[in-house]
C-alpha cells in the first residue's frame, strides 16, 4: 500500500489504501519504513533534496488498521514501541526537508506521521485528533506531546476526554501545523512549495532542521541556542551554496544551489 516516486529531486511517499482510509497495519509500517530508507539512500546520492508524504483518497491516515485485532491478544507495545516509534524517529531524522499534505482524517498513528514531518499543510476541512476515548485507550505516537506543547493542558484534556476532532483550519489557528489550504488545491499547492524548496540551499535547511530539533527536544536557553546557530553558520561558510548565495545576492540574480551540506566552495 506504500508507493515511492522519485523525480526532479523530490521523493513522494504515498499511502495508497484509500478503501481503508490509509490505516496502517504492521506490514504497511514495514513498507513505509523501506520507502523512507530508499529515499534516504537516494538523498545520500544527491538525487533527493526534499520529501513529500501524502495519502490517497478521502483521508490522509485514519491511524492503526485494527481489523482482525482483538484486545485479549493484541501486542500493543510491540506495535507501537517496536514498529511505530522507530519509524517516526527515522522520519523525523530524514536527511532533507520533509513535508506532508494532510486531507480528511489524520488520527492516531496518522497524527504521529504528521508530527514526525518537518512541515505539515492541512486541508481546511481535515479532521485531526484521536477518538481514543471511544476505545478506552489513550493518544499515542506523540499526540500528548503535540497537543500539550501547542494547545496547553486544558485544551489537550478537553480533546482527550470528549474525543472531539478539530478541523485543519482550527489546527493551524491553534499552532498545531503550518498552513491550512483549500482541500481542492492542497496537493497542487504543496507540491509547488516542495519543488521550490528542493531547488534551495537544502544543506543550510538541514542545519536549521537540526537546530530546531535541538531546541524542541532539549529546551535550549536563548543564548545556548544562539551559540549553536553561530556554529552552524560558521560550518556553512565554507560550502559552495553559501558562496553561491553571496555571489547571487551581489550580482542581483537568482542563486543556483547544489543543496549538499559540506560541499567545499570553489577556490
C-alpha positions, 0 to 999 in steps of 0.5 A: 500500500506504500508507493515511492516516486522519485523525480526532479529531486523530490521523493513522494511517499504515498499511502495508497489504501484509500478503501481503508482510509490509509490505516496502517497495519504492521506490514504497511509500517514495514513498507513505509519504513523501506520507502523512507530508507530508499529515499534516504539512500537516494538523498545520500546520492544527491538525487533527493533534496526534499520529501513529500508524504501524502495519502490517497483518497478521502483521508490522509491516515485514519491511524492503526488498521485494527481489523482482525485485532482483538484486545485479549491478544493484541501486542500493543507495545510491540506495535507501537514501541517496536514498529511505530516509534522507530519509524517516526524517529527515522522520519523525523531524522530524514536527511532533507526537508520533509513535508506532508499534505494532510486531507480528511482524517489524520488520527492516531498513528496518522497524527504521529506521521504528521508530527514526525514531518518537518512541515505539515499543510492541512486541508481546511476541512481535515479532521485531526485528533484521536477518538481514543476515548471511544476505545478506552485507550489513550493518544499515542505516537506523540499526540500528548506531546503535540497537543500539550506543547501547542494547545496547553493542558486544558485544551489537550484534556478537553480533546482527550476526554470528549474525543472531539476532532478539530478541523485543519483550519482550527489546527493551524489557528491553534499552532498545531501545523503550518498552513491550512489550504483549500482541500481542492488545491492542497496537493497542487499547492504543496507540491509547488512549495516542495519543488521550490524548496528542493531547488534551495540551499537544502544543506543550510535547511538541514542545519536549521532542521537540526537546530530546531530539533535541538531546541524542541527536544532539549529546551535550549536557553536563548543564548545556548541556542544562539551559540549553536546557530553561530556554529552552524553558520560558521560550518556553512561558510565554507560550502559552495551554496553559501558562496553561491548565495553571496555571489547571487545576492551581489550580482542581483540574480537568482542563486543556483544551489547544489543543496549538499551540506559540506560541499567545499566552495570553489577556490 
